[in-house]
Structure formats: structure tokens, C-alpha cells
């Protein structure tokens, strides 16, 4: 029941009022933005292009620096690996010589034992 003091509004009228309010607010915001913009659109595009070029250059420098570091590390690892291989080869040769000496001594001892009997 609607009292005499209350006014009945259809929901469509309320939605229309909200829509008109939003439209007016958006237009006011757009006009304010255009009037208070710090620079023109062309200046903004130029600034974006400059910043893009700066970002590209910094990225290129960073990538090149990283590649140089990776190459340097790879060279260090390669040189270190070669040195280790030489060291292990030398140690292996020494072990072989020691074992040959032991085998030769054992053969000599066996030969003496056979001749002494």
C-alpha cells in the first residue's frame, strides 16, 4: 500500500536516472581530463616512443651483458675442465707406472724364487 505522502516510482525511471547520472559524470570527467591534460596527444606519443626506445636499449644492454657473463663462465669451466683432465691423466699415468713397477718386482721375486728352489 502506498501512503499519500509517498510517491511511487517505476524501477525503469530509477535506472534511467542512474544511467543519465553516469553519462553526465563521464562527460564531465572527459572534459576535465582534456582541459587539464599536461601535454598534447602528439607529445605523449613521442614520449612513449622515446621511453620504448630507452627500454629496448637497456634490455639489449642487459641481454648482451648476460651473454658475456655466460660466455666467460663457460670459458672458465672449459679451461678448468681441461686442467682437471690433464691432472687426472697425469695421476693415471703415475698409477700405471707404480703398478707396473709392483708387477715387475713381483715377477722378479717370483723368478728368484723359482731359480732358488
N, CA, C and O atoms as CSV, one atom per row, in Angstrom:
chain,resi,resn,atom,element,x,y,z
A,1,UNK,N,N,0.817,-1.173,0.000
A,1,UNK,CA,C,0.000,0.000,0.000
A,1,UNK,C,C,0.864,1.241,0.000
A,1,UNK,O,O,1.874,1.315,0.700
A,2,UNK,N,N,0.467,2.185,-0.770
A,2,UNK,CA,C,1.206,3.429,-0.885
A,2,UNK,C,C,0.462,4.487,-0.095
A,2,UNK,O,O,-0.741,4.694,-0.252
A,3,UNK,N,N,1.236,5.157,0.770
A,3,UNK,CA,C,0.622,6.231,1.559
A,3,UNK,C,C,0.507,7.484,0.710
A,3,UNK,O,O,1.110,7.595,-0.357
A,4,UNK,N,N,-0.237,8.371,1.183
A,4,UNK,CA,C,-0.473,9.597,0.445
A,4,UNK,C,C,0.803,10.428,0.308
A,4,UNK,O,O,0.961,11.149,-0.677
A,5,UNK,N,N,1.724,10.339,1.288
A,5,UNK,CA,C,2.942,11.147,1.251
A,5,UNK,C,C,4.013,10.543,0.326
A,5,UNK,O,O,4.883,11.261,-0.166
A,6,UNK,N,N,3.949,9.268,0.101
A,6,UNK,CA,C,4.965,8.599,-0.704
A,6,UNK,C,C,4.611,8.671,-2.180
A,6,UNK,O,O,3.454,8.546,-2.582
A,7,UNK,N,N,5.662,8.877,-2.971
A,7,UNK,CA,C,5.465,8.942,-4.402
A,7,UNK,C,C,5.970,7.631,-4.990
A,7,UNK,O,O,7.064,7.184,-4.645
A,8,UNK,N,N,5.222,7.033,-5.836
A,8,UNK,CA,C,5.609,5.766,-6.446
A,8,UNK,C,C,6.425,6.041,-7.695
A,8,UNK,O,O,6.020,6.818,-8.559
A,9,UNK,N,N,7.629,5.366,-7.782
A,9,UNK,CA,C,8.450,5.481,-8.981
A,9,UNK,C,C,8.645,4.095,-9.554
A,9,UNK,O,O,8.864,3.120,-8.835
A,10,UNK,N,N,8.564,4.042,-10.800
A,10,UNK,CA,C,8.752,2.776,-11.502
A,10,UNK,C,C,10.254,2.483,-11.561
A,10,UNK,O,O,11.031,3.422,-11.732
A,11,UNK,N,N,10.710,1.209,-11.427
A,11,UNK,CA,C,12.140,0.880,-11.454
A,11,UNK,C,C,12.842,1.359,-12.718
A,11,UNK,O,O,14.032,1.672,-12.671
A,12,UNK,N,N,12.150,1.423,-13.824
A,12,UNK,CA,C,12.752,1.891,-15.064
A,12,UNK,C,C,13.160,3.350,-14.941
A,12,UNK,O,O,14.207,3.746,-15.453
A,13,UNK,N,N,12.349,4.150,-14.269
A,13,UNK,CA,C,12.681,5.564,-14.073
A,13,UNK,C,C,13.955,5.696,-13.239
A,13,UNK,O,O,14.794,6.548,-13.531
A,14,UNK,N,N,14.110,4.861,-12.202
A,14,UNK,CA,C,15.305,4.908,-11.362
A,14,UNK,C,C,16.547,4.523,-12.176
A,14,UNK,O,O,17.594,5.159,-12.052
A,15,UNK,N,N,16.430,3.494,-12.997
A,15,UNK,CA,C,17.565,3.059,-13.810
A,15,UNK,C,C,17.931,4.127,-14.824
A,15,UNK,O,O,19.111,4.366,-15.083
A,16,UNK,N,N,16.936,4.764,-15.394
A,16,UNK,CA,C,17.182,5.834,-16.355
A,16,UNK,C,C,17.899,6.996,-15.670
A,16,UNK,O,O,18.797,7.597,-16.259
A,17,UNK,N,N,17.523,7.312,-14.455
A,17,UNK,CA,C,18.178,8.386,-13.705
A,17,UNK,C,C,19.627,8.037,-13.413
A,17,UNK,O,O,20.506,8.890,-13.532
A,18,UNK,N,N,19.881,6.810,-13.037
A,18,UNK,CA,C,21.252,6.369,-12.760
A,18,UNK,C,C,22.077,6.428,-14.039
A,18,UNK,O,O,23.216,6.896,-14.020
A,19,UNK,N,N,21.521,5.965,-15.135
A,19,UNK,CA,C,22.235,5.986,-16.413
A,19,UNK,C,C,22.564,7.421,-16.834
A,19,UNK,O,O,23.685,7.698,-17.261
A,20,UNK,N,N,21.607,8.319,-16.717
A,20,UNK,CA,C,21.835,9.727,-17.087
A,20,UNK,C,C,22.907,10.327,-16.177
A,20,UNK,O,O,23.757,11.089,-16.639
A,21,UNK,N,N,22.873,9.991,-14.898
A,21,UNK,CA,C,23.886,10.487,-13.961
A,21,UNK,C,C,25.278,9.987,-14.326
A,21,UNK,O,O,26.251,10.739,-14.272
A,22,UNK,N,N,25.364,8.727,-14.694
A,22,UNK,CA,C,26.657,8.171,-15.093
A,22,UNK,C,C,27.157,8.830,-16.368
A,22,UNK,O,O,28.344,9.135,-16.477
A,23,UNK,N,N,26.289,9.052,-17.319
A,23,UNK,CA,C,26.652,9.686,-18.579
A,23,UNK,C,C,27.146,11.107,-18.351
A,23,UNK,O,O,28.161,11.508,-18.920
A,24,UNK,N,N,26.448,11.862,-17.535
A,24,UNK,CA,C,26.852,13.238,-17.232
A,24,UNK,C,C,28.206,13.225,-16.503
A,24,UNK,O,O,29.074,14.048,-16.795
A,25,UNK,N,N,28.385,12.304,-15.566
A,25,UNK,CA,C,29.655,12.201,-14.843
A,25,UNK,C,C,30.806,11.850,-15.767
A,25,UNK,O,O,31.896,12.408,-15.641
A,26,UNK,N,N,30.575,10.927,-16.698
A,26,UNK,CA,C,31.616,10.537,-17.648
A,26,UNK,C,C,31.981,11.705,-18.554
A,26,UNK,O,O,33.160,11.951,-18.811
A,27,UNK,N,N,30.973,12.422,-19.036
A,27,UNK,CA,C,31.245,13.591,-19.884
A,27,UNK,C,C,32.013,14.661,-19.114
A,27,UNK,O,O,32.939,15.267,-19.653
A,28,UNK,N,N,31.644,14.893,-17.884
A,28,UNK,CA,C,32.341,15.895,-17.070
A,28,UNK,C,C,33.794,15.468,-16.840
A,28,UNK,O,O,34.702,16.298,-16.891
A,29,UNK,N,N,34.009,14.183,-16.590
A,29,UNK,CA,C,35.366,13.675,-16.400
A,29,UNK,C,C,36.194,13.802,-17.669
A,29,UNK,O,O,37.365,14.176,-17.600
A,30,UNK,N,N,35.616,13.500,-18.824
A,30,UNK,CA,C,36.339,13.601,-20.098
A,30,UNK,C,C,36.704,15.046,-20.397
A,30,UNK,O,O,37.825,15.323,-20.825
A,31,UNK,N,N,35.780,15.968,-20.179
A,31,UNK,CA,C,36.059,17.391,-20.429
A,31,UNK,C,C,37.153,17.872,-19.484
A,31,UNK,O,O,38.060,18.590,-19.905
A,32,UNK,N,N,37.080,17.492,-18.230
A,32,UNK,CA,C,38.098,17.879,-17.246
A,32,UNK,C,C,39.457,17.321,-17.645
A,32,UNK,O,O,40.467,18.021,-17.559
A,33,UNK,N,N,39.488,16.073,-18.079
A,33,UNK,CA,C,40.745,15.447,-18.497
A,33,UNK,C,C,41.353,16.212,-19.673
A,33,UNK,O,O,42.555,16.478,-19.683
A,34,UNK,N,N,40.538,16.562,-20.652
A,34,UNK,CA,C,41.049,17.287,-21.814
A,34,UNK,C,C,41.547,18.677,-21.443
A,34,UNK,O,O,42.554,19.139,-21.979
A,35,UNK,N,N,40.858,19.336,-20.542
A,35,UNK,CA,C,41.260,20.690,-20.159
A,35,UNK,C,C,42.501,20.702,-19.277
A,35,UNK,O,O,43.289,21.645,-19.334
A,36,UNK,N,N,42.683,19.674,-18.469
A,36,UNK,CA,C,43.788,19.655,-17.517
A,36,UNK,C,C,44.936,18.741,-17.934
A,36,UNK,O,O,45.852,18.509,-17.144
A,37,UNK,N,N,44.906,18.221,-19.149
A,37,UNK,CA,C,45.969,17.324,-19.614
A,37,UNK,C,C,47.292,18.085,-19.640
A,37,UNK,O,O,47.338,19.226,-20.102
A,38,UNK,N,N,48.385,17.458,-19.141
A,38,UNK,CA,C,49.666,18.158,-19.065
A,38,UNK,C,C,50.338,18.355,-20.423
A,38,UNK,O,O,51.182,19.239,-20.564
A,39,UNK,N,N,49.989,17.566,-21.404
A,39,UNK,CA,C,50.616,17.697,-22.723
A,39,UNK,C,C,49.664,17.173,-23.788
A,39,UNK,O,O,48.667,16.514,-23.489
A,40,UNK,N,N,49.993,17.479,-25.030
A,40,UNK,CA,C,49.117,17.063,-26.129
A,40,UNK,C,C,49.287,15.571,-26.417
A,40,UNK,O,O,50.210,14.928,-25.917
A,41,UNK,N,N,48.402,15.053,-27.210
A,41,UNK,CA,C,48.472,13.639,-27.585
A,41,UNK,C,C,49.721,13.326,-28.384
A,41,UNK,O,O,50.321,12.264,-28.216
A,42,UNK,N,N,50.117,14.248,-29.256
A,42,UNK,CA,C,51.321,14.039,-30.061
A,42,UNK,C,C,52.549,13.997,-29.154
A,42,UNK,O,O,53.429,13.157,-29.341
A,43,UNK,N,N,52.613,14.892,-28.179
A,43,UNK,CA,C,53.736,14.892,-27.241
A,43,UNK,C,C,53.763,13.596,-26.432
A,43,UNK,O,O,54.831,13.052,-26.150
A,44,UNK,N,N,52.589,13.113,-26.066
A,44,UNK,CA,C,52.513,11.861,-25.317
A,44,UNK,C,C,53.012,10.700,-26.165
A,44,UNK,O,O,53.746,9.846,-25.668
A,45,UNK,N,N,52.627,10.655,-27.437
A,45,UNK,CA,C,53.091,9.587,-28.326
A,45,UNK,C,C,54.602,9.630,-28.499
A,45,UNK,O,O,55.263,8.591,-28.496
A,46,UNK,N,N,55.152,10.839,-28.649
A,46,UNK,CA,C,56.604,10.986,-28.783
A,46,UNK,C,C,57.306,10.507,-27.514
A,46,UNK,O,O,58.326,9.820,-27.572
A,47,UNK,N,N,56.746,10.880,-26.378
A,47,UNK,CA,C,57.331,10.450,-25.098
A,47,UNK,C,C,57.276,8.926,-24.969
A,47,UNK,O,O,58.234,8.313,-24.500
A,48,UNK,N,N,56.181,8.321,-25.374
A,48,UNK,CA,C,56.061,6.852,-25.311
A,48,UNK,C,C,57.088,6.205,-26.238
A,48,UNK,O,O,57.701,5.201,-25.877
A,49,UNK,N,N,57.281,6.775,-27.437
A,49,UNK,CA,C,58.275,6.230,-28.363
A,49,UNK,C,C,59.678,6.326,-27.768
A,49,UNK,O,O,60.451,5.372,-27.853
A,50,UNK,N,N,60.014,7.469,-27.168
A,50,UNK,CA,C,61.341,7.642,-26.559
A,50,UNK,C,C,61.554,6.648,-25.423
A,50,UNK,O,O,62.608,6.019,-25.328
A,51,UNK,N,N,60.551,6.513,-24.564
A,51,UNK,CA,C,60.669,5.582,-23.441
A,51,UNK,C,C,60.776,4.148,-23.942
A,51,UNK,O,O,61.509,3.342,-23.370
A,52,UNK,N,N,60.047,3.826,-25.009
A,52,UNK,CA,C,60.133,2.488,-25.602
A,52,UNK,C,C,61.528,2.213,-26.139
A,52,UNK,O,O,62.067,1.122,-25.954
A,53,UNK,N,N,62.117,3.215,-26.810
A,53,UNK,CA,C,63.481,3.054,-27.342
A,53,UNK,C,C,64.482,2.902,-26.196
A,53,UNK,O,O,65.397,2.082,-26.277
A,54,UNK,N,N,64.314,3.684,-25.134
A,54,UNK,CA,C,65.199,3.565,-23.976
A,54,UNK,C,C,65.087,2.176,-23.355
A,54,UNK,O,O,66.092,1.556,-23.009
A,55,UNK,N,N,63.862,1.703,-23.219
A,55,UNK,CA,C,63.644,0.374,-22.643
A,55,UNK,C,C,64.272,-0.696,-23.522
A,55,UNK,O,O,64.888,-1.631,-23.011
A,56,UNK,N,N,64.124,-0.573,-24.839
A,56,UNK,CA,C,64.725,-1.523,-25.773
A,56,UNK,C,C,66.244,-1.521,-25.645
A,56,UNK,O,O,66.870,-2.581,-25.612
A,57,UNK,N,N,66.838,-0.322,-25.574
A,57,UNK,CA,C,68.294,-0.211,-25.460
A,57,UNK,C,C,68.794,-0.811,-24.141
A,57,UNK,O,O,69.793,-1.531,-24.123
A,58,UNK,N,N,68.102,-0.513,-23.048
A,58,UNK,CA,C,68.515,-1.081,-21.750
A,58,UNK,C,C,68.382,-2.597,-21.753
A,58,UNK,O,O,69.235,-3.302,-21.215
A,59,UNK,N,N,67.312,-3.097,-22.359
A,59,UNK,CA,C,67.121,-4.544,-22.433
A,59,UNK,C,C,68.221,-5.189,-23.263
A,59,UNK,O,O,68.749,-6.239,-22.899
A,60,UNK,N,N,68.564,-4.552,-24.383
A,60,UNK,CA,C,69.637,-5.071,-25.239
A,60,UNK,C,C,70.958,-5.106,-24.480
A,60,UNK,O,O,71.695,-6.090,-24.555
A,61,UNK,N,N,71.259,-4.035,-23.748
A,61,UNK,CA,C,72.489,-3.994,-22.952
A,61,UNK,C,C,72.503,-5.098,-21.896
A,61,UNK,O,O,73.523,-5.755,-21.687
A,62,UNK,N,N,71.372,-5.295,-21.239
A,62,UNK,CA,C,71.302,-6.323,-20.201
A,62,UNK,C,C,71.482,-7.714,-20.803
A,62,UNK,O,O,72.181,-8.554,-20.236
A,63,UNK,N,N,70.856,-7.953,-21.943
A,63,UNK,CA,C,70.980,-9.259,-22.602
A,63,UNK,C,C,72.421,-9.486,-23.044
A,63,UNK,O,O,72.973,-10.569,-22.846
A,64,UNK,N,N,73.031,-8.460,-23.644
A,64,UNK,CA,C,74.422,-8.599,-24.083
A,64,UNK,C,C,75.351,-8.835,-22.893
A,64,UNK,O,O,76.267,-9.653,-22.974
A,65,UNK,N,N,75.117,-8.123,-21.792
A,65,UNK,CA,C,75.916,-8.325,-20.584
A,65,UNK,C,C,75.760,-9.733,-20.037
A,65,UNK,O,O,76.736,-10.359,-19.625
A,66,UNK,N,N,74.547,-10.221,-20.034
A,66,UNK,CA,C,74.294,-11.579,-19.544
A,66,UNK,C,C,74.963,-12.607,-20.442
A,66,UNK,O,O,75.550,-13.571,-19.951
A,67,UNK,N,N,74.882,-12.413,-21.746
A,67,UNK,CA,C,75.531,-13.332,-22.692
A,67,UNK,C,C,77.039,-13.331,-22.463
A,67,UNK,O,O,77.671,-14.388,-22.478
A,68,UNK,N,N,77.625,-12.136,-22.249
A,68,UNK,CA,C,79.067,-12.050,-21.998
A,68,UNK,C,C,79.440,-12.793,-20.718
A,68,UNK,O,O,80.456,-13.486,-20.673
A,69,UNK,N,N,78.626,-12.652,-19.686
A,69,UNK,CA,C,78.895,-13.362,-18.426
A,69,UNK,C,C,78.795,-14.872,-18.621
A,69,UNK,O,O,79.615,-15.622,-18.091
A,70,UNK,N,N,77.806,-15.316,-19.367
A,70,UNK,CA,C,77.636,-16.748,-19.611
A,70,UNK,C,C,78.827,-17.290,-20.399
A,70,UNK,O,O,79.337,-18.368,-20.091
A,71,UNK,N,N,79.270,-16.550,-21.413
A,71,UNK,CA,C,80.426,-16.985,-22.199
A,71,UNK,C,C,81.677,-17.043,-21.336
A,71,UNK,O,O,82.464,-17.985,-21.432
A,72,UNK,N,N,81.855,-16.036,-20.496
A,72,UNK,CA,C,83.018,-16.006,-19.608
A,72,UNK,C,C,82.991,-17.199,-18.655
A,72,UNK,O,O,84.008,-17.862,-18.450
A,73,UNK,N,N,81.836,-17.463,-18.082
A,73,UNK,CA,C,81.698,-18.606,-17.173
A,73,UNK,C,C,81.943,-19.916,-17.916
A,73,UNK,O,O,82.589,-20.819,-17.386
A,74,UNK,N,N,81.438,-20.021,-19.127
A,74,UNK,CA,C,81.637,-21.242,-19.919
A,74,UNK,C,C,83.117,-21.440,-20.225
A,74,UNK,O,O,83.618,-22.563,-20.162
A,75,UNK,N,N,83.827,-20.349,-20.558
A,75,UNK,CA,C,85.263,-20.452,-20.820
A,75,UNK,C,C,86.016,-20.892,-19.563
A,75,UNK,O,O,86.902,-21.743,-19.630
A,76,UNK,N,N,85.658,-20.309,-18.421
A,76,UNK,CA,C,86.311,-20.690,-17.161
A,76,UNK,C,C,86.080,-22.164,-16.860
A,76,UNK,O,O,87.004,-22.874,-16.464
A,77,UNK,N,N,84.859,-22.616,-17.046
A,77,UNK,CA,C,84.534,-24.026,-16.794
A,77,UNK,C,C,85.300,-24.917,-17.766
A,77,UNK,O,O,85.811,-25.968,-17.378
A,78,UNK,N,N,85.379,-24.501,-19.021
A,78,UNK,CA,C,86.083,-25.286,-20.029
A,78,UNK,C,C,87.571,-25.391,-19.696
A,78,UNK,O,O,88.146,-26.479,-19.748
A,79,UNK,N,N,88.190,-24.266,-19.356
A,79,UNK,CA,C,89.612,-24.267,-19.002
A,79,UNK,C,C,89.839,-25.109,-17.752
A,79,UNK,O,O,90.778,-25.902,-17.689
A,80,UNK,N,N,88.979,-24.930,-16.770
A,80,UNK,CA,C,89.088,-25.707,-15.534
A,80,UNK,C,C,88.932,-27.202,-15.820
A,80,UNK,O,O,89.654,-28.025,-15.258
A,81,UNK,N,N,87.995,-27.542,-16.687
A,81,UNK,CA,C,87.781,-28.945,-17.057
A,81,UNK,C,C,88.998,-29.526,-17.755
A,81,UNK,O,O,89.396,-30.657,-17.476
A,82,UNK,N,N,89.589,-28.760,-18.661
A,82,UNK,CA,C,90.791,-29.235,-19.358
A,82,UNK,C,C,91.944,-29.462,-18.379
A,82,UNK,O,O,92.671,-30.450,-18.471
A,83,UNK,N,N,92.093,-28.528,-17.443
A,83,UNK,CA,C,93.147,-28.683,-16.440
A,83,UNK,C,C,92.916,-29.929,-15.598
A,83,UNK,O,O,93.857,-30.668,-15.306
A,84,UNK,N,N,91.668,-30.164,-15.207
A,84,UNK,CA,C,91.341,-31.365,-14.426
A,84,UNK,C,C,91.637,-32.630,-15.224
A,84,UNK,O,O,92.170,-33.597,-14.680
A,85,UNK,N,N,91.295,-32.627,-16.512
A,85,UNK,CA,C,91.552,-33.791,-17.363
A,85,UNK,C,C,93.050,-34.063,-17.436
A,85,UNK,O,O,93.477,-35.212,-17.326
A,86,UNK,N,N,93.853,-33.010,-17.622
A,86,UNK,CA,C,95.316,-33.186,-17.676
A,86,UNK,C,C,95.840,-33.741,-16.350
A,86,UNK,O,O,96.681,-34.639,-16.319
A,87,UNK,N,N,95.317,-33.177,-15.257
A,87,UNK,CA,C,95.747,-33.623,-13.925
A,87,UNK,C,C,95.385,-35.090,-13.700
A,87,UNK,O,O,96.204,-35.871,-13.216
A,88,UNK,N,N,94.154,-35.456,-14.054
A,88,UNK,CA,C,93.725,-36.852,-13.886
A,88,UNK,C,C,94.512,-37.785,-14.804
A,88,UNK,O,O,94.841,-38.904,-14.410
A,89,UNK,N,N,94.812,-37.346,-15.996
A,89,UNK,CA,C,95.613,-38.156,-16.927
A,89,UNK,C,C,97.004,-38.392,-16.343
A,89,UNK,O,O,97.524,-39.507,-16.394
A,90,UNK,N,N,97.598,-37.346,-15.794
A,90,UNK,CA,C,98.927,-37.465,-15.191
A,90,UNK,C,C,98.883,-38.424,-13.991
A,90,UNK,O,O,99.754,-39.279,-13.833
A,91,UNK,N,N,97.846,-38.264,-13.149
A,91,UNK,CA,C,97.715,-39.156,-11.991
A,91,UNK,C,C,97.532,-40.603,-12.451
A,91,UNK,O,O,98.102,-41.523,-11.865
A,92,UNK,N,N,96.741,-40.796,-13.494
A,92,UNK,CA,C,96.533,-42.147,-14.025
A,92,UNK,C,C,97.824,-42.756,-14.543
A,92,UNK,O,O,98.107,-43.932,-14.317
A,93,UNK,N,N,98.605,-41.938,-15.243
A,93,UNK,CA,C,99.891,-42.431,-15.749
A,93,UNK,C,C,100.822,-42.812,-14.594
A,93,UNK,O,O,101.519,-43.825,-14.662
A,94,UNK,N,N,100.830,-42.001,-13.539
A,94,UNK,CA,C,101.659,-42.322,-12.373
A,94,UNK,C,C,101.209,-43.634,-11.724
A,94,UNK,O,O,102.042,-44.456,-11.344
A,95,UNK,N,N,99.903,-43.827,-11.599
A,95,UNK,CA,C,99.385,-45.063,-11.005
A,95,UNK,C,C,99.752,-46.271,-11.861
A,95,UNK,O,O,100.116,-47.322,-11.334
A,96,UNK,N,N,99.658,-46.122,-13.176
A,96,UNK,CA,C,100.016,-47.223,-14.072
A,96,UNK,C,C,101.496,-47.564,-13.897
A,96,UNK,O,O,101.855,-48.739,-13.822
A,97,UNK,N,N,102.348,-46.553,-13.832
A,97,UNK,CA,C,103.787,-46.780,-13.651
A,97,UNK,C,C,104.068,-47.475,-12.328
A,97,UNK,O,O,104.893,-48.386,-12.261
A,98,UNK,N,N,103.371,-47.036,-11.261
A,98,UNK,CA,C,103.550,-47.672,-9.952
A,98,UNK,C,C,103.131,-49.135,-10.010
A,98,UNK,O,O,103.831,-50.003,-9.489
A,99,UNK,N,N,101.996,-49.410,-10.638
A,99,UNK,CA,C,101.502,-50.783,-10.733
A,99,UNK,C,C,102.447,-51.637,-11.583
A,99,UNK,O,O,102.691,-52.800,-11.263
A,100,UNK,N,N,102.974,-51.063,-12.658
A,100,UNK,CA,C,103.945,-51.803,-13.480
A,100,UNK,C,C,105.214,-52.112,-12.679
A,100,UNK,O,O,105.788,-53.194,-12.803
A,101,UNK,N,N,105.638,-51.159,-11.867
A,101,UNK,CA,C,106.799,-51.400,-11.004
A,101,UNK,C,C,106.513,-52.547,-10.029
A,101,UNK,O,O,107.356,-53.421,-9.828
A,102,UNK,N,N,105.302,-52.539,-9.417
A,102,UNK,CA,C,104.929,-53.604,-8.482
A,102,UNK,C,C,104.886,-54.960,-9.193
A,102,UNK,O,O,105.369,-55.964,-8.670
A,103,UNK,N,N,104.296,-54.969,-10.396
A,103,UNK,CA,C,104.215,-56.213,-11.156
A,103,UNK,C,C,105.619,-56.693,-11.526
A,103,UNK,O,O,105.915,-57.886,-11.457
A,104,UNK,N,N,106.476,-55.753,-11.919
A,104,UNK,CA,C,107.853,-56.109,-12.282
A,104,UNK,C,C,108.606,-56.664,-11.070
A,104,UNK,O,O,109.334,-57.650,-11.182
A,105,UNK,N,N,108.426,-56.024,-9.917
A,105,UNK,CA,C,109.072,-56.510,-8.680
A,105,UNK,C,C,108.558,-57.898,-8.313
A,105,UNK,O,O,109.321,-58.777,-7.912
A,106,UNK,N,N,107.241,-58.075,-8.461
A,106,UNK,CA,C,106.661,-59.381,-8.140
A,106,UNK,C,C,107.186,-60.433,-9.103
A,106,UNK,O,O,107.463,-61.562,-8.695
A,107,UNK,N,N,107.326,-60.081,-10.371
A,107,UNK,CA,C,107.842,-61.031,-11.363
A,107,UNK,C,C,109.296,-61.385,-11.039
A,107,UNK,O,O,109.692,-62.548,-11.123
A,108,UNK,N,N,110.071,-60.391,-10.675
A,108,UNK,CA,C,111.468,-60.639,-10.307
A,108,UNK,C,C,111.548,-61.532,-9.076
A,108,UNK,O,O,112.360,-62.455,-9.012
A,109,UNK,N,N,110.684,-61.239,-8.091
A,109,UNK,CA,C,110.677,-62.070,-6.868
A,109,UNK,C,C,110.265,-63.503,-7.209
A,109,UNK,O,O,110.831,-64.453,-6.668
A,110,UNK,N,N,109.307,-63.662,-8.081
A,110,UNK,CA,C,108.865,-64.997,-8.491
A,110,UNK,C,C,109.953,-65.728,-9.233
A,110,UNK,O,O,110.145,-66.928,-9.039
A,111,UNK,N,N,110.665,-65.020,-10.079
A,111,UNK,CA,C,111.750,-65.589,-10.862
A,111,UNK,C,C,112.878,-66.060,-9.931
A,111,UNK,O,O,113.433,-67.143,-10.119
A,112,UNK,N,N,113.208,-65.239,-8.932
A,112,UNK,CA,C,114.248,-65.610,-7.959
A,112,UNK,C,C,113.814,-66.808,-7.153
A,112,UNK,O,O,114.610,-67.694,-6.841
A,113,UNK,N,N,112.510,-66.821,-6.814
A,113,UNK,CA,C,112.015,-67.953,-6.016
A,113,UNK,C,C,112.101,-69.247,-6.806
A,113,UNK,O,O,112.425,-70.301,-6.258
A,114,UNK,N,N,111.807,-69.160,-8.098
A,114,UNK,CA,C,111.864,-70.360,-8.954
A,114,UNK,C,C,113.324,-70.782,-9.129
A,114,UNK,O,O,113.624,-71.976,-9.093
A,115,UNK,N,N,114.219,-69.841,-9.315
A,115,UNK,CA,C,115.626,-70.188,-9.511
A,115,UNK,C,C,116.264,-70.696,-8.222
A,115,UNK,O,O,117.158,-71.542,-8.260
A,116,UNK,N,N,115.815,-70.188,-7.101
A,116,UNK,CA,C,116.378,-70.603,-5.804
A,116,UNK,C,C,115.907,-71.971,-5.374
A,116,UNK,O,O,116.524,-72.561,-4.487
A,117,UNK,N,N,114.878,-72.494,-5.934
A,117,UNK,CA,C,114.399,-73.785,-5.471
A,117,UNK,C,C,115.018,-74.948,-6.147
A,117,UNK,O,O,114.687,-76.091,-5.834
